[in-house]
């Protein structure tokens, strides 16, 4: 079952986001203890209008457990959402980093899928595919985009199968990514 996230989902959503932050080698992940950073990430999910605020999150439940999540928002709001991180009360060492993901990842005219993450034990079961299909069909009039690490052949295959096309390449936190946009097609 796919549903909008709730405040109570903050622990699982933070864990899923941490997976992505770890893969991107975000500076905070390299320097701040995992449990401390997870607590701050949970705080950002419920207390401020950050990128990963629960209002921007959909979760996929299997057998009553959250298996994965998707975070999406209008690209034109990306910088404002990122700056909301600084509205939280943060310990000095975390505050010294500024915001976790300061690079602009989306174009302003796109509805941007920032994160699609699945817990390892649920991978290969279509969780990410179903989450993406859900938002594409729920908001059919939007121009959609996402970024895919060029070394992630599995994700690239899924995104292409769903109708995303490579629009450009760029360096995101030291990792080359394809910026992909969605072109209208049947999602049968």
N, C-alpha and C positions, 0 to 999 in steps of 0.2 A: 504494500500500500504506500502511495506517495501522498504526502501532506505538507502543509506549511509547518515550519518549525515553531516550537513553543519555547518559552523561557526555560522550562524544565529540561530541555534537550541540550542545554549549554555544555555540559560535560562531554557528551559524545561528539557534538559539533566541533568543539575545541580540539578534541583528539584527532578528528578527521582533518581539520585545518592544519594541525601541527605536522601531519604526514606531508602535506604539500609544502609547508614552510621548510621542513627538513630537506626535502628533495631540491628546493630552490636555493638551499644554503643561505637562508636569510641570516643576517648578522646576529640578530637576537638569539636565534636558535643555537648558533655556535658559542655564544657567550653566557647565556642565562640558563640556569638549571631548568630542566624540562618541567618539573612540577610547579615551580614558580611561574614560568611563562604560561603554562596551561591555565593557571588561576587568573592571570591577567587577560588571557584570551577569553575565558569564560565571562569575565567582567565586561569585555568589549562586546560580547554577544547580547548582553541584556541591558547594560547601563548607558551606552552612548550609541549614536547612530553611525557606527563604524561599518565598513564593508561587510563584515560577517555578522552584522546585527541579525537577530532571528527573523526579522521581517523580510530579509533578503534571502532566506534559506528555505530550501525544500529538503525533506528527509524521506528516505525510502526505508520502510519497516519490513522486516521479515521475521515471522514468528514472535512478534511483539518487541523485537530489538531493532535499533537503528543500524542498518547495514551500510548506508552511505548518505552523502548529502551533496547538494548543488547550491552554489551561491551565485546570484545574478542580480544585476542592477543596471540602470541606464549609464552608459559611458560618460555622459556629461556630468554625472554626479560623483564620479570616481575620486577626484581630488578632494572634494568636500567630505566624502565619507572617510577617506584616509586620514584627514586632519582631525576628525572626531576622536581618534585615538588619544590625542593630546588633551582632550577634555576630561580624561580620567585622572584620578589621583594615583600616581605611579611612584614607586621607589626610585631613588636618584639614579641608580645604575641602569635601570630600564628606561627611565626618562631621557638619559643621556644619548640614547640611540635615535631619538626623534620618533618618527613613525616606522612601523615594521616594513612596509612595502611602498616606498615613496615613488617608484617609477610609474609613469603613466603607461597603462597596459591596453587601454581601449580607446577607440575613437569616439568622439562626442555623439555621433549620429547612430551609434550601435547600442543595442541592449547586450551587455557583456556577461558571459558566463565566466566568472573568475575562477571558481573552484568546482571540480567534480572529483569527489574522493569516496573510496570504498574501503571498508576495513578488509584486511587480507583474507580473512576466513570467508568473506562473501564475494570475492572476486571471481570472475568467470561466470556469473549467474545473471548477467544483464542489468545489474543495478545502475551503472552509469548510463547505459544506453536508454533505459526507461526514464531516468531522471531528465535526460536531455530531451527525449521525445515529449515528455510531459510539458516542459516549459515552452518548447517550440509550438506545440498545439494549443496550449493555454493562451499564448500571446502571439497569434499567427501574423499579425500585421507588423511586427517588429523586425528590424534588421538585426540579426544576431551575430555575435563573434565570440571567439575563444582563442586561447594560445596553447600550442602543443609543442612540447620539447621535441626537437627534430630527431632525437635518438629514440623516442618512444613510438616504435613502429605499430604496436598494438593499438594505442590510443589514436594514432593517425588513421589507421584503417577504419576504426569505429566512426571517427568524425567524418571521414570521406563518405562512408556508407550512409551516414545520416544526411548527407547533402552539403557539408561544409567544404569549402574550397580554399586553397592556400592563396592569400592575398599578398603577403609579404613575409620577410624574415627579419628578426631583430634579436638583439642580445638582451635577455631578461635576467638580471642578477648573475651574469657570468655564464649563462646557459643559452645557446641559440634556440629560438622558438620560431614556429610558423604562426603568423597571425592569420586565422582562418575566419571566413565569413560564411554565413548560411544563405543559400539560395533556395527559394521556394521549390519544394518537391514533395511528393507523396511520402508519408512516413508509414505506410502499410507494413 
